[in-house]
Amino acid sequence: MNKKHSQIKKTSCVIYARAASQDLSKNANSLLEQVKRLEGYAQVNHLKIKESFLEIGSGAVINPKLKEMLAYMEANGIENILTNDINRIARNDAIFTEICNLAYVKQITTPSYTFHLDNKGDALMLTILRGIESTMHSVRSIQAKQAYIRAKNNTLEKNTHGKH
């Protein structure tokens, strides 16, 4: 590989931004905020954004824009994904691991850290962070369900007491 081609790979990236699917108007703003932050990061860090892939959808599945991004990366020799947070790529550990194991995905860059996937220390840190994030997501989900049940019980209790 010539030096110029190697330099292009190191400085080029794609943006991937994803928002959850519950509140579409809120998520549209979230996507715009993510992209604005990532574009600013890329400019300061001399990364050339080749393409941006944005979608609203669950992180538990391989979404259409995620598939499109991976195909674009492979076809264009892009090795770096620039994303707001590692959980934006996928919340599903099997999908995330599959993406990290693709030969052409060499880096995942967030505004906080660049993970070099061929570095064992970075790979270990990524695994640990994914485990923590997965646990925190589960805790938040349980808390939200508990809050919903409490609110529903309070409503039922008010309705029951109001009828006596």
Residue pairs with C-beta under 8 A, 6 or more apart in sequence:
5 77
8 48
8 77
9 77
9 78
9 79
9 80
9 106
10 79
10 80
11 46
11 47
11 48
12 47
12 48
12 49
12 50
12 78
12 79
12 80
13 42
13 47
13 48
13 49
13 50
13 78
13 80
13 81
13 82
13 107
13 109
14 49
14 50
14 51
14 52
14 53
14 69
14 72
14 73
14 78
14 80
14 81
14 82
15 35
15 38
15 39
15 42
15 49
15 51
15 52
15 53
15 54
15 82
15 83
16 52
16 53
16 54
16 65
16 66
16 69
16 81
16 82
16 83
16 88
16 89
17 31
17 34
17 35
17 38
17 52
17 53
17 54
17 55
17 83
17 84
17 88
18 31
18 54
18 55
18 56
18 57
18 59
18 63
18 65
18 66
18 88
18 89
19 26
19 27
19 28
19 30
19 31
19 34
19 55
19 56
20 27
20 56
20 57
20 58
20 59
21 27
21 56
21 57
21 58
24 56
27 56
28 56
31 54
31 56
34 54
34 84
34 88
35 52
35 54
37 84
37 111
38 49
38 82
38 83
38 84
38 111
39 49
41 47
41 82
41 111
42 48
42 49
42 82
47 80
47 82
47 109
49 82
50 72
50 76
50 78
51 69
51 72
51 78
53 65
53 66
53 68
53 69
53 72
54 65
55 63
55 64
55 65
55 66
57 63
57 64
58 91
59 87
59 88
59 89
59 90
59 91
59 92
60 90
60 91
60 92
60 95
61 92
61 95
62 90
62 95
66 89
66 90
69 81
70 99
70 102
70 105
72 78
73 79
73 81
73 104
73 105
74 102
74 104
77 104
78 104
79 104
79 105
79 106
79 107
80 106
80 107
80 108
80 109
81 89
81 105
81 107
81 108
81 109
82 109
82 110
83 89
83 108
83 109
83 110
84 110
84 111
85 110
86 96
86 108
86 110
86 115
86 126
86 129
86 130
86 133
87 130
87 133
87 137
89 96
89 99
89 108
90 96
90 99
91 133
91 134
91 137
93 130
93 134
96 130
99 105
100 108
100 117
100 123
100 126
105 117
106 116
106 117
106 118
107 114
107 115
107 116
107 117
108 114
108 115
108 117
108 126
109 115
113 125
115 122
115 123
115 125
115 126
116 122
117 123
117 126
